[in-house]
Amino acid sequence: MLPYQRLYKHHDILYVVLREIRLTRFEGMDMEVVKEFRDFIGADHVLRTQTHFLFCETIHDAEIINE
């Protein structure tokens, strides 16, 4: 994960947002196109806001490291 990538929390699950694309870019297309794009960029989950699709990678395990 790069230090400037955005994290997004949804239902107590953290995601790294790989891409954020306006819904209008997929207007008139079915959800299969969204799934294909998800797979193409290596995301494992897609979230939808009122204005955007968030193509995300799920953070499965987080470990706190005390230095």
C-alpha positions as CSV (number, residue, x, y, z in Angstrom):
1,M,0.0,0.0,0.0
2,L,1.3,3.4,-0.9
3,P,1.2,6.1,1.9
4,Y,-1.1,8.4,0.0
5,Q,-3.9,5.8,-0.7
6,R,-7.3,6.5,0.8
7,L,-8.8,4.2,3.3
8,Y,-12.6,3.8,3.5
9,K,-14.5,2.2,6.3
10,H,-17.9,0.5,5.6
11,H,-19.7,-1.7,8.1
12,D,-16.6,-1.9,10.3
13,I,-14.5,-3.2,7.4
14,L,-11.5,-1.2,6.1
15,Y,-10.8,-0.9,2.4
16,V,-8.0,0.6,0.4
17,V,-9.6,2.7,-2.4
18,L,-7.7,1.9,-5.6
19,R,-9.9,3.9,-7.9
20,E,-12.9,6.3,-7.5
21,I,-14.9,6.8,-10.7
22,R,-18.1,8.8,-11.2
23,L,-21.3,6.8,-11.7
24,T,-21.9,8.7,-15.0
25,R,-18.8,7.0,-16.5
26,F,-20.7,3.7,-16.4
27,E,-24.1,5.1,-17.3
28,G,-26.1,2.9,-19.7
29,M,-23.8,-0.1,-19.0
30,D,-24.8,-3.1,-17.0
31,M,-23.1,-4.2,-13.8
32,E,-21.0,-6.8,-15.7
33,V,-18.9,-4.0,-17.1
34,V,-18.3,-2.7,-13.6
35,K,-17.3,-6.2,-12.4
36,E,-15.0,-6.6,-15.4
37,F,-13.3,-3.2,-14.6
38,R,-13.0,-4.3,-10.9
39,D,-11.2,-7.4,-12.0
40,F,-9.0,-5.5,-14.5
41,I,-7.6,-3.2,-11.9
42,G,-7.2,-5.9,-9.3
43,A,-9.8,-4.8,-6.9
44,D,-11.8,-7.3,-4.9
45,H,-14.8,-5.2,-3.9
46,V,-16.8,-2.3,-5.3
47,L,-18.7,0.1,-3.1
48,R,-21.2,2.7,-4.4
49,T,-21.7,6.2,-3.0
50,Q,-24.3,8.6,-4.3
51,T,-21.9,9.9,-6.9
52,H,-19.1,7.3,-7.3
53,F,-18.1,3.7,-7.6
54,L,-15.2,2.9,-5.2
55,F,-13.0,0.1,-6.5
56,C,-11.3,-1.3,-3.4
57,E,-9.0,-3.9,-1.9
58,T,-10.3,-5.3,1.4
59,I,-7.9,-5.1,4.4
60,H,-8.4,-8.5,5.9
61,D,-6.1,-8.4,8.9
62,A,-4.7,-5.3,10.6
63,E,-2.1,-5.5,13.2
64,I,-1.0,-2.6,15.5
65,I,2.7,-2.4,15.7
66,N,4.2,-0.5,18.6
67,E,7.7,0.8,17.9
